[in-house]
């Protein structure tokens, strides 16, 4: 694919992301994306065959962008505690930015019939985050920053709390105070009093 084609593909994905953020997953059609991108139907089908294909690539792009932003904000001499605090700060931003994310669209996608026989996008993302957190917690324990007897279980628990907060943010609503209380509970569980 040439540079111009790569730029067009990226433009379609970025525009489609906005459509998914606004409408969720189940209400988006190829026509919606065509109209938002202001391209022909054939032009869209040249790059993508379905909303499912587009959404999966949007999720992949979103994960890559989030990882890049997170990595760019980590100082070279950052401790495990510094990295954990940055991670939790980014999670808080996402939790409180109800409309500026793909949470609803992602849940709709995972509950749609199209996901019946596939590995769950959420499960892969969850498992990956657990592995990263586990390594981070292990490093913090080795450096004397954290206290933790079971790093894997703790990492899994942190992700369950964050996932629950994501659902609550979209359904019953949460406040910054609630998020802070839950994040403080996580930190206290690791022996950090911030």
CNS distance restraints for C-alpha pairs under 8 A (distance, minus, plus):
assign (resid   1 and name CA) (resid   5 and name CA) 5.95 0.50 0.50
assign (resid   1 and name CA) (resid   6 and name CA) 6.43 0.50 0.50
assign (resid   2 and name CA) (resid   6 and name CA) 6.24 0.50 0.50
assign (resid   3 and name CA) (resid   7 and name CA) 6.19 0.50 0.50
assign (resid   4 and name CA) (resid   8 and name CA) 6.20 0.50 0.50
assign (resid   5 and name CA) (resid   9 and name CA) 6.09 0.50 0.50
assign (resid   6 and name CA) (resid  10 and name CA) 6.12 0.50 0.50
assign (resid   7 and name CA) (resid  11 and name CA) 6.09 0.50 0.50
assign (resid   8 and name CA) (resid  12 and name CA) 6.21 0.50 0.50
assign (resid   9 and name CA) (resid  13 and name CA) 6.30 0.50 0.50
assign (resid   9 and name CA) (resid  47 and name CA) 6.62 0.50 0.50
assign (resid  10 and name CA) (resid  14 and name CA) 6.11 0.50 0.50
assign (resid  11 and name CA) (resid  15 and name CA) 6.03 0.50 0.50
assign (resid  11 and name CA) (resid  37 and name CA) 7.80 0.50 0.50
assign (resid  12 and name CA) (resid  16 and name CA) 5.88 0.50 0.50
assign (resid  12 and name CA) (resid  33 and name CA) 7.81 0.50 0.50
assign (resid  12 and name CA) (resid  37 and name CA) 6.27 0.50 0.50
assign (resid  12 and name CA) (resid  44 and name CA) 7.87 0.50 0.50
assign (resid  13 and name CA) (resid  17 and name CA) 6.00 0.50 0.50
assign (resid  13 and name CA) (resid  54 and name CA) 6.82 0.50 0.50
assign (resid  13 and name CA) (resid  57 and name CA) 7.29 0.50 0.50
assign (resid  13 and name CA) (resid  58 and name CA) 5.75 0.50 0.50
assign (resid  14 and name CA) (resid  18 and name CA) 6.70 0.50 0.50
assign (resid  14 and name CA) (resid  58 and name CA) 7.40 0.50 0.50
assign (resid  15 and name CA) (resid  19 and name CA) 6.59 0.50 0.50
assign (resid  15 and name CA) (resid  33 and name CA) 7.47 0.50 0.50
assign (resid  15 and name CA) (resid  36 and name CA) 6.68 0.50 0.50
assign (resid  15 and name CA) (resid  37 and name CA) 6.22 0.50 0.50
assign (resid  16 and name CA) (resid  20 and name CA) 6.16 0.50 0.50
assign (resid  16 and name CA) (resid  33 and name CA) 5.75 0.50 0.50
assign (resid  16 and name CA) (resid  36 and name CA) 7.48 0.50 0.50
assign (resid  16 and name CA) (resid  37 and name CA) 7.75 0.50 0.50
assign (resid  16 and name CA) (resid  54 and name CA) 7.53 0.50 0.50
assign (resid  16 and name CA) (resid  55 and name CA) 7.87 0.50 0.50
assign (resid  16 and name CA) (resid  58 and name CA) 7.55 0.50 0.50
assign (resid  17 and name CA) (resid  21 and name CA) 6.08 0.50 0.50
assign (resid  17 and name CA) (resid  55 and name CA) 7.69 0.50 0.50
assign (resid  17 and name CA) (resid  58 and name CA) 6.07 0.50 0.50
assign (resid  17 and name CA) (resid 102 and name CA) 7.79 0.50 0.50
assign (resid  18 and name CA) (resid  22 and name CA) 6.16 0.50 0.50
assign (resid  19 and name CA) (resid  23 and name CA) 5.96 0.50 0.50
assign (resid  19 and name CA) (resid  24 and name CA) 7.65 0.50 0.50
assign (resid  19 and name CA) (resid  28 and name CA) 7.30 0.50 0.50
assign (resid  19 and name CA) (resid  32 and name CA) 7.57 0.50 0.50
assign (resid  19 and name CA) (resid  33 and name CA) 7.03 0.50 0.50
assign (resid  19 and name CA) (resid  36 and name CA) 7.47 0.50 0.50
assign (resid  20 and name CA) (resid  24 and name CA) 4.76 0.50 0.50
assign (resid  20 and name CA) (resid  25 and name CA) 5.63 0.50 0.50
assign (resid  20 and name CA) (resid  28 and name CA) 6.73 0.50 0.50
assign (resid  20 and name CA) (resid  55 and name CA) 7.94 0.50 0.50
assign (resid  20 and name CA) (resid 102 and name CA) 6.86 0.50 0.50
assign (resid  20 and name CA) (resid 105 and name CA) 6.14 0.50 0.50
assign (resid  21 and name CA) (resid  99 and name CA) 6.82 0.50 0.50
assign (resid  21 and name CA) (resid 100 and name CA) 6.72 0.50 0.50
assign (resid  21 and name CA) (resid 101 and name CA) 5.92 0.50 0.50
assign (resid  21 and name CA) (resid 102 and name CA) 5.23 0.50 0.50
assign (resid  21 and name CA) (resid 104 and name CA) 7.74 0.50 0.50
assign (resid  21 and name CA) (resid 105 and name CA) 6.72 0.50 0.50
assign (resid  22 and name CA) (resid  99 and name CA) 7.41 0.50 0.50
assign (resid  23 and name CA) (resid  27 and name CA) 5.98 0.50 0.50
assign (resid  23 and name CA) (resid  28 and name CA) 6.42 0.50 0.50
assign (resid  23 and name CA) (resid 105 and name CA) 7.68 0.50 0.50
assign (resid  24 and name CA) (resid  28 and name CA) 6.96 0.50 0.50
assign (resid  24 and name CA) (resid 102 and name CA) 7.50 0.50 0.50
assign (resid  24 and name CA) (resid 104 and name CA) 5.78 0.50 0.50
assign (resid  24 and name CA) (resid 105 and name CA) 4.02 0.50 0.50
assign (resid  24 and name CA) (resid 106 and name CA) 7.81 0.50 0.50
assign (resid  24 and name CA) (resid 108 and name CA) 7.06 0.50 0.50
assign (resid  25 and name CA) (resid  55 and name CA) 7.87 0.50 0.50
assign (resid  25 and name CA) (resid 104 and name CA) 7.64 0.50 0.50
assign (resid  25 and name CA) (resid 105 and name CA) 4.37 0.50 0.50
assign (resid  25 and name CA) (resid 106 and name CA) 7.04 0.50 0.50
assign (resid  25 and name CA) (resid 108 and name CA) 5.82 0.50 0.50
assign (resid  25 and name CA) (resid 109 and name CA) 5.89 0.50 0.50
assign (resid  26 and name CA) (resid 105 and name CA) 7.44 0.50 0.50
assign (resid  26 and name CA) (resid 108 and name CA) 6.35 0.50 0.50
assign (resid  26 and name CA) (resid 109 and name CA) 7.04 0.50 0.50
assign (resid  26 and name CA) (resid 112 and name CA) 7.67 0.50 0.50
assign (resid  28 and name CA) (resid  32 and name CA) 6.13 0.50 0.50
assign (resid  28 and name CA) (resid  33 and name CA) 7.59 0.50 0.50
assign (resid  28 and name CA) (resid  51 and name CA) 7.33 0.50 0.50
assign (resid  29 and name CA) (resid  33 and name CA) 6.72 0.50 0.50
assign (resid  29 and name CA) (resid  51 and name CA) 6.49 0.50 0.50
assign (resid  30 and name CA) (resid  34 and name CA) 6.13 0.50 0.50
assign (resid  30 and name CA) (resid  41 and name CA) 7.84 0.50 0.50
assign (resid  30 and name CA) (resid  50 and name CA) 6.84 0.50 0.50
assign (resid  30 and name CA) (resid  51 and name CA) 6.04 0.50 0.50
assign (resid  31 and name CA) (resid  35 and name CA) 6.11 0.50 0.50
assign (resid  31 and name CA) (resid  41 and name CA) 7.28 0.50 0.50
assign (resid  32 and name CA) (resid  36 and name CA) 6.13 0.50 0.50
assign (resid  33 and name CA) (resid  37 and name CA) 5.95 0.50 0.50
assign (resid  34 and name CA) (resid  38 and name CA) 5.78 0.50 0.50
assign (resid  34 and name CA) (resid  39 and name CA) 5.48 0.50 0.50
assign (resid  34 and name CA) (resid  40 and name CA) 6.28 0.50 0.50
assign (resid  34 and name CA) (resid  41 and name CA) 5.91 0.50 0.50
assign (resid  34 and name CA) (resid  44 and name CA) 6.54 0.50 0.50
assign (resid  35 and name CA) (resid  39 and name CA) 6.83 0.50 0.50
assign (resid  39 and name CA) (resid  43 and name CA) 6.10 0.50 0.50
assign (resid  39 and name CA) (resid  44 and name CA) 6.88 0.50 0.50
assign (resid  40 and name CA) (resid  44 and name CA) 6.47 0.50 0.50
assign (resid  41 and name CA) (resid  45 and name CA) 6.29 0.50 0.50
assign (resid  42 and name CA) (resid  46 and name CA) 6.06 0.50 0.50
assign (resid  43 and name CA) (resid  47 and name CA) 7.17 0.50 0.50
assign (resid  44 and name CA) (resid  48 and name CA) 6.08 0.50 0.50
assign (resid  44 and name CA) (resid  49 and name CA) 7.99 0.50 0.50
assign (resid  45 and name CA) (resid  49 and name CA) 5.37 0.50 0.50
assign (resid  45 and name CA) (resid  50 and name CA) 7.89 0.50 0.50
assign (resid  48 and name CA) (resid  53 and name CA) 6.48 0.50 0.50
assign (resid  48 and name CA) (resid  54 and name CA) 6.36 0.50 0.50
assign (resid  49 and name CA) (resid  53 and name CA) 6.58 0.50 0.50
assign (resid  49 and name CA) (resid  54 and name CA) 7.94 0.50 0.50
assign (resid  50 and name CA) (resid  54 and name CA) 6.40 0.50 0.50
assign (resid  51 and name CA) (resid  55 and name CA) 5.93 0.50 0.50
assign (resid  52 and name CA) (resid  56 and name CA) 6.16 0.50 0.50
assign (resid  52 and name CA) (resid 114 and name CA) 7.97 0.50 0.50
assign (resid  53 and name CA) (resid  57 and name CA) 6.40 0.50 0.50
assign (resid  54 and name CA) (resid  58 and name CA) 6.09 0.50 0.50
assign (resid  55 and name CA) (resid  59 and name CA) 6.15 0.50 0.50
assign (resid  56 and name CA) (resid  60 and name CA) 6.27 0.50 0.50
assign (resid  57 and name CA) (resid  61 and name CA) 6.05 0.50 0.50
assign (resid  58 and name CA) (resid  62 and name CA) 6.01 0.50 0.50
assign (resid  59 and name CA) (resid  63 and name CA) 6.14 0.50 0.50
assign (resid  60 and name CA) (resid  64 and name CA) 6.23 0.50 0.50
assign (resid  61 and name CA) (resid  65 and name CA) 6.10 0.50 0.50
assign (resid  62 and name CA) (resid  66 and name CA) 6.08 0.50 0.50
assign (resid  63 and name CA) (resid  67 and name CA) 6.08 0.50 0.50
assign (resid  64 and name CA) (resid  68 and name CA) 6.11 0.50 0.50
assign (resid  65 and name CA) (resid  69 and name CA) 6.17 0.50 0.50
assign (resid  66 and name CA) (resid  70 and name CA) 6.07 0.50 0.50
assign (resid  67 and name CA) (resid  71 and name CA) 5.96 0.50 0.50
assign (resid  68 and name CA) (resid  72 and name CA) 5.96 0.50 0.50
assign (resid  69 and name CA) (resid  73 and name CA) 6.39 0.50 0.50
assign (resid  70 and name CA) (resid  74 and name CA) 6.73 0.50 0.50
assign (resid  70 and name CA) (resid  86 and name CA) 7.75 0.50 0.50
assign (resid  70 and name CA) (resid  87 and name CA) 7.39 0.50 0.50
assign (resid  70 and name CA) (resid  90 and name CA) 7.87 0.50 0.50
assign (resid  74 and name CA) (resid  78 and name CA) 6.39 0.50 0.50
assign (resid  74 and name CA) (resid  83 and name CA) 6.67 0.50 0.50
assign (resid  74 and name CA) (resid  86 and name CA) 7.82 0.50 0.50
assign (resid  78 and name CA) (resid  82 and name CA) 5.63 0.50 0.50
assign (resid  78 and name CA) (resid  83 and name CA) 6.49 0.50 0.50
assign (resid  79 and name CA) (resid  83 and name CA) 6.32 0.50 0.50
assign (resid  79 and name CA) (resid 140 and name CA) 7.69 0.50 0.50
assign (resid  80 and name CA) (resid  84 and name CA) 6.11 0.50 0.50
assign (resid  80 and name CA) (resid 136 and name CA) 5.97 0.50 0.50
assign (resid  80 and name CA) (resid 137 and name CA) 7.17 0.50 0.50
assign (resid  80 and name CA) (resid 139 and name CA) 6.42 0.50 0.50
assign (resid  80 and name CA) (resid 140 and name CA) 5.08 0.50 0.50
assign (resid  80 and name CA) (resid 145 and name CA) 7.37 0.50 0.50
assign (resid  81 and name CA) (resid  85 and name CA) 6.14 0.50 0.50
assign (resid  81 and name CA) (resid 140 and name CA) 6.67 0.50 0.50
assign (resid  81 and name CA) (resid 145 and name CA) 6.59 0.50 0.50
assign (resid  81 and name CA) (resid 146 and name CA) 7.81 0.50 0.50
assign (resid  82 and name CA) (resid  86 and name CA) 6.25 0.50 0.50
assign (resid  83 and name CA) (resid  87 and name CA) 6.13 0.50 0.50
assign (resid  84 and name CA) (resid  88 and name CA) 6.17 0.50 0.50
assign (resid  84 and name CA) (resid 136 and name CA) 7.54 0.50 0.50
assign (resid  85 and name CA) (resid  89 and name CA) 6.05 0.50 0.50
assign (resid  86 and name CA) (resid  90 and name CA) 6.22 0.50 0.50
assign (resid  87 and name CA) (resid  91 and name CA) 6.25 0.50 0.50
assign (resid  88 and name CA) (resid  92 and name CA) 6.13 0.50 0.50
assign (resid  88 and name CA) (resid 183 and name CA) 7.07 0.50 0.50
assign (resid  89 and name CA) (resid  93 and name CA) 6.38 0.50 0.50
assign (resid  90 and name CA) (resid  94 and name CA) 6.35 0.50 0.50
assign (resid  91 and name CA) (resid  95 and name CA) 6.09 0.50 0.50
assign (resid  91 and name CA) (resid 162 and name CA) 7.64 0.50 0.50
assign (resid  92 and name CA) (resid  96 and name CA) 6.17 0.50 0.50
assign (resid  92 and name CA) (resid 176 and name CA) 7.91 0.50 0.50
assign (resid  92 and name CA) (resid 179 and name CA) 6.68 0.50 0.50
assign (resid  93 and name CA) (resid  97 and name CA) 6.05 0.50 0.50
assign (resid  94 and name CA) (resid  98 and name CA) 7.29 0.50 0.50
assign (resid  94 and name CA) (resid 100 and name CA) 7.81 0.50 0.50
assign (resid  94 and name CA) (resid 101 and name CA) 7.08 0.50 0.50
assign (resid  95 and name CA) (resid 165 and name CA) 7.08 0.50 0.50
assign (resid  95 and name CA) (resid 166 and name CA) 5.85 0.50 0.50
assign (resid  95 and name CA) (resid 169 and name CA) 6.30 0.50 0.50
assign (resid  95 and name CA) (resid 179 and name CA) 7.99 0.50 0.50
assign (resid  96 and name CA) (resid 169 and name CA) 7.18 0.50 0.50
assign (resid  96 and name CA) (resid 174 and name CA) 7.68 0.50 0.50
assign (resid  96 and name CA) (resid 175 and name CA) 7.48 0.50 0.50
assign (resid  96 and name CA) (resid 176 and name CA) 7.00 0.50 0.50
assign (resid  97 and name CA) (resid 101 and name CA) 6.96 0.50 0.50
assign (resid  98 and name CA) (resid 169 and name CA) 6.77 0.50 0.50
assign (resid  98 and name CA) (resid 170 and name CA) 6.62 0.50 0.50
assign (resid 102 and name CA) (resid 106 and name CA) 5.90 0.50 0.50
assign (resid 103 and name CA) (resid 107 and name CA) 6.29 0.50 0.50
assign (resid 103 and name CA) (resid 166 and name CA) 7.44 0.50 0.50
assign (resid 103 and name CA) (resid 170 and name CA) 7.95 0.50 0.50
assign (resid 104 and name CA) (resid 108 and name CA) 6.13 0.50 0.50
assign (resid 104 and name CA) (resid 170 and name CA) 7.27 0.50 0.50
assign (resid 105 and name CA) (resid 109 and name CA) 6.02 0.50 0.50
assign (resid 106 and name CA) (resid 110 and name CA) 6.18 0.50 0.50
assign (resid 106 and name CA) (resid 122 and name CA) 7.75 0.50 0.50
assign (resid 107 and name CA) (resid 111 and name CA) 6.14 0.50 0.50
assign (resid 108 and name CA) (resid 112 and name CA) 5.97 0.50 0.50
assign (resid 109 and name CA) (resid 114 and name CA) 7.60 0.50 0.50
assign (resid 109 and name CA) (resid 115 and name CA) 7.15 0.50 0.50
assign (resid 110 and name CA) (resid 114 and name CA) 7.97 0.50 0.50
assign (resid 110 and name CA) (resid 115 and name CA) 5.78 0.50 0.50
assign (resid 110 and name CA) (resid 120 and name CA) 6.52 0.50 0.50
assign (resid 110 and name CA) (resid 121 and name CA) 7.07 0.50 0.50
assign (resid 110 and name CA) (resid 122 and name CA) 7.38 0.50 0.50
assign (resid 111 and name CA) (resid 115 and name CA) 6.87 0.50 0.50
assign (resid 112 and name CA) (resid 116 and name CA) 7.51 0.50 0.50
assign (resid 115 and name CA) (resid 119 and name CA) 7.56 0.50 0.50
assign (resid 115 and name CA) (resid 120 and name CA) 7.01 0.50 0.50
assign (resid 119 and name CA) (resid 123 and name CA) 7.43 0.50 0.50
assign (resid 119 and name CA) (resid 124 and name CA) 7.49 0.50 0.50
assign (resid 120 and name CA) (resid 124 and name CA) 6.37 0.50 0.50
assign (resid 121 and name CA) (resid 125 and name CA) 6.25 0.50 0.50
assign (resid 122 and name CA) (resid 126 and name CA) 5.89 0.50 0.50
assign (resid 123 and name CA) (resid 127 and name CA) 5.94 0.50 0.50
assign (resid 124 and name CA) (resid 128 and name CA) 6.08 0.50 0.50
assign (resid 125 and name CA) (resid 129 and name CA) 6.19 0.50 0.50
assign (resid 126 and name CA) (resid 130 and name CA) 6.19 0.50 0.50
assign (resid 126 and name CA) (resid 159 and name CA) 6.99 0.50 0.50
assign (resid 127 and name CA) (resid 131 and name CA) 6.31 0.50 0.50
assign (resid 128 and name CA) (resid 132 and name CA) 6.37 0.50 0.50
assign (resid 129 and name CA) (resid 133 and name CA) 6.06 0.50 0.50
assign (resid 129 and name CA) (resid 159 and name CA) 7.41 0.50 0.50
assign (resid 130 and name CA) (resid 134 and name CA) 5.89 0.50 0.50
assign (resid 130 and name CA) (resid 152 and name CA) 7.25 0.50 0.50
assign (resid 130 and name CA) (resid 155 and name CA) 5.28 0.50 0.50
assign (resid 130 and name CA) (resid 156 and name CA) 5.49 0.50 0.50
assign (resid 130 and name CA) (resid 159 and name CA) 6.68 0.50 0.50
assign (resid 131 and name CA) (resid 135 and name CA) 6.33 0.50 0.50
assign (resid 131 and name CA) (resid 152 and name CA) 7.59 0.50 0.50
assign (resid 131 and name CA) (resid 155 and name CA) 7.61 0.50 0.50
assign (resid 132 and name CA) (resid 136 and name CA) 6.23 0.50 0.50
assign (resid 133 and name CA) (resid 137 and name CA) 6.00 0.50 0.50
assign (resid 133 and name CA) (resid 155 and name CA) 5.38 0.50 0.50
assign (resid 134 and name CA) (resid 138 and name CA) 6.08 0.50 0.50
assign (resid 134 and name CA) (resid 151 and name CA) 5.35 0.50 0.50
assign (resid 134 and name CA) (resid 152 and name CA) 5.16 0.50 0.50
assign (resid 134 and name CA) (resid 154 and name CA) 7.56 0.50 0.50
assign (resid 134 and name CA) (resid 155 and name CA) 5.20 0.50 0.50
assign (resid 135 and name CA) (resid 139 and name CA) 6.15 0.50 0.50
assign (resid 135 and name CA) (resid 151 and name CA) 7.90 0.50 0.50
assign (resid 136 and name CA) (resid 140 and name CA) 6.23 0.50 0.50
assign (resid 137 and name CA) (resid 141 and name CA) 6.10 0.50 0.50
assign (resid 137 and name CA) (resid 146 and name CA) 7.03 0.50 0.50
assign (resid 137 and name CA) (resid 148 and name CA) 7.72 0.50 0.50
assign (resid 137 and name CA) (resid 151 and name CA) 6.03 0.50 0.50
assign (resid 137 and name CA) (resid 155 and name CA) 7.55 0.50 0.50
assign (resid 138 and name CA) (resid 142 and name CA) 6.15 0.50 0.50
assign (resid 138 and name CA) (resid 151 and name CA) 6.14 0.50 0.50
assign (resid 139 and name CA) (resid 143 and name CA) 6.17 0.50 0.50
assign (resid 140 and name CA) (resid 144 and name CA) 6.08 0.50 0.50
assign (resid 140 and name CA) (resid 145 and name CA) 4.87 0.50 0.50
assign (resid 140 and name CA) (resid 146 and name CA) 5.15 0.50 0.50
assign (resid 141 and name CA) (resid 145 and name CA) 5.79 0.50 0.50
assign (resid 141 and name CA) (resid 146 and name CA) 4.70 0.50 0.50
assign (resid 141 and name CA) (resid 147 and name CA) 5.74 0.50 0.50
assign (resid 141 and name CA) (resid 148 and name CA) 6.63 0.50 0.50
assign (resid 145 and name CA) (resid 192 and name CA) 7.81 0.50 0.50
assign (resid 146 and name CA) (resid 190 and name CA) 5.18 0.50 0.50
assign (resid 146 and name CA) (resid 191 and name CA) 5.69 0.50 0.50
assign (resid 146 and name CA) (resid 192 and name CA) 6.78 0.50 0.50
assign (resid 147 and name CA) (resid 189 and name CA) 7.98 0.50 0.50
assign (resid 147 and name CA) (resid 190 and name CA) 5.14 0.50 0.50
assign (resid 147 and name CA) (resid 191 and name CA) 5.50 0.50 0.50
assign (resid 148 and name CA) (resid 154 and name CA) 7.61 0.50 0.50
assign (resid 148 and name CA) (resid 189 and name CA) 7.93 0.50 0.50
assign (resid 148 and name CA) (resid 190 and name CA) 5.94 0.50 0.50
assign (resid 150 and name CA) (resid 154 and name CA) 6.19 0.50 0.50
assign (resid 151 and name CA) (resid 155 and name CA) 6.04 0.50 0.50
assign (resid 152 and name CA) (resid 156 and name CA) 6.16 0.50 0.50
assign (resid 153 and name CA) (resid 157 and name CA) 6.05 0.50 0.50
assign (resid 154 and name CA) (resid 158 and name CA) 6.16 0.50 0.50
assign (resid 155 and name CA) (resid 159 and name CA) 6.36 0.50 0.50
assign (resid 156 and name CA) (resid 160 and name CA) 6.20 0.50 0.50
assign (resid 157 and name CA) (resid 161 and name CA) 6.20 0.50 0.50
assign (resid 158 and name CA) (resid 162 and name CA) 6.25 0.50 0.50
assign (resid 158 and name CA) (resid 186 and name CA) 6.68 0.50 0.50
assign (resid 159 and name CA) (resid 163 and name CA) 5.96 0.50 0.50
assign (resid 160 and name CA) (resid 164 and name CA) 6.03 0.50 0.50
assign (resid 161 and name CA) (resid 165 and name CA) 6.19 0.50 0.50
assign (resid 161 and name CA) (resid 182 and name CA) 7.77 0.50 0.50
assign (resid 162 and name CA) (resid 166 and name CA) 6.24 0.50 0.50
assign (resid 163 and name CA) (resid 167 and name CA) 6.45 0.50 0.50
assign (resid 164 and name CA) (resid 168 and name CA) 6.16 0.50 0.50
assign (resid 165 and name CA) (resid 169 and name CA) 5.92 0.50 0.50
assign (resid 165 and name CA) (resid 174 and name CA) 7.79 0.50 0.50
assign (resid 165 and name CA) (resid 179 and name CA) 7.62 0.50 0.50
assign (resid 166 and name CA) (resid 170 and name CA) 6.49 0.50 0.50
assign (resid 167 and name CA) (resid 171 and name CA) 6.13 0.50 0.50
assign (resid 168 and name CA) (resid 172 and name CA) 5.26 0.50 0.50
assign (resid 168 and name CA) (resid 173 and name CA) 5.63 0.50 0.50
assign (resid 168 and name CA) (resid 174 and name CA) 6.50 0.50 0.50
assign (resid 169 and name CA) (resid 173 and name CA) 4.38 0.50 0.50
assign (resid 169 and name CA) (resid 174 and name CA) 5.19 0.50 0.50
assign (resid 174 and name CA) (resid 178 and name CA) 6.21 0.50 0.50
assign (resid 174 and name CA) (resid 179 and name CA) 7.16 0.50 0.50
assign (resid 175 and name CA) (resid 179 and name CA) 6.44 0.50 0.50
assign (resid 176 and name CA) (resid 180 and name CA) 6.06 0.50 0.50
assign (resid 177 and name CA) (resid 181 and name CA) 6.14 0.50 0.50
assign (resid 178 and name CA) (resid 182 and name CA) 6.32 0.50 0.50
assign (resid 179 and name CA) (resid 183 and name CA) 6.11 0.50 0.50
assign (resid 180 and name CA) (resid 184 and name CA) 5.95 0.50 0.50
assign (resid 181 and name CA) (resid 185 and name CA) 6.22 0.50 0.50
assign (resid 182 and name CA) (resid 186 and name CA) 6.47 0.50 0.50
assign (resid 183 and name CA) (resid 187 and name CA) 6.34 0.50 0.50
assign (resid 184 and name CA) (resid 188 and name CA) 6.03 0.50 0.50
assign (resid 184 and name CA) (resid 193 and name CA) 7.87 0.50 0.50
assign (resid 184 and name CA) (resid 194 and name CA) 7.38 0.50 0.50
assign (resid 185 and name CA) (resid 189 and name CA) 6.17 0.50 0.50
assign (resid 186 and name CA) (resid 190 and name CA) 6.73 0.50 0.50
assign (resid 187 and name CA) (resid 191 and name CA) 6.49 0.50 0.50
assign (resid 187 and name CA) (resid 192 and name CA) 5.08 0.50 0.50
assign (resid 187 and name CA) (resid 193 and name CA) 6.76 0.50 0.50
assign (resid 187 and name CA) (resid 194 and name CA) 7.44 0.50 0.50
assign (resid 188 and name CA) (resid 192 and name CA) 5.00 0.50 0.50
assign (resid 188 and name CA) (resid 193 and name CA) 5.79 0.50 0.50
